[in-house]
């Protein structure tokens, strides 16, 4: 009996092994049995947990309506993680706040958790995004599978980790 296996890399990152075995019978007859084996690879997502990042972009999205018909005014923060994907590019994870709902309070809480100071007060006329753009930040990210796809979300903001904290986390991993 002999076995031949060809390894084929698919676009979605899985590896498919196509092969078969040839079996000889005592009468000299041979039979081929095809085999297809799909090996799953790890998804291209960052590790869950505390990660250092930079606030890379802040964008006010066009006003729209949610599925219930309520108006949404979404502010999106794009956070660029220090972690790199399999192609060497940094992961970018968005966090959206609905400013027509609880989003203002959630944004204020996240910014206070990160910086220790309030960005919003009753005297403020508004939020100045230029104050946080490009700033280092610590984020807690989680990965969730929804159907066949993985989604990374930002659970909370924290001060960026120092070199000692990052080294300690790596030692515990």
Residue, then its C-alpha position, 0 to 999 in steps of 0.5 A: x500500500x502506498x500513500x500520496x498527499x498533496x498539500x494545497x493552501x486555500x485563500x481562507x487560510x485553511x490547508x487542504x490535503x488531497x491524496x489517496x492510497x493505492x492498495x494491491x490485491x493478491x491477484x495483482x489488481x489495484x484499487x485507488x481510494x481518494x481521501x480529502x482531509x481539511x486541516x483548520x488553521x488558527x484565525x488571523x485575529x489578535x490575542x484576547x486580553x490587554x493590548x497596547x494600541x494607538x488611537x489611529x482614527x476618529x470618524x463621525x459616520x453619516x446619520x442613519x437608523x438602527x433596525x428599530x427605526x431609531x436615529x443613530x449618530x455614530x462616532x467610530x474610533x479606530x484603534x491600531x494594536x501593537x500586535x501584527x497579523x500574519x502579513x505583518x500589518x497591525x490589527x485595527x479594531x473599531x469601537x463605535x459609540x451611538x451619540x444619539x443614545x448612551x454612546x456619549x456616556x460610554x465614550x466619556x467612561x472609556x476616556x476617563x478609564x484610559x486617561x484618568x481625567x474627564x473629557x466632558x463636563x457641563x461647561x464643555x461645548x463638545x469633545x475635541x477629538x484632536x486631544x486623543x488622536x495618535x495617543x497610546x492607549x491600553x485596550x482589552x480585546x475579546x474575540x467572538x465567533x459569529x457563524x463562520x467568522x471571528x470578530x474582535x471587539x474592544x471591551x474596555x480602555x486602560x492606560x497603556x502598559x509599560x515595558x515591565x507590565x508587557x514583559x510580565x504578561x508575556x511571561x504569563x502567556 
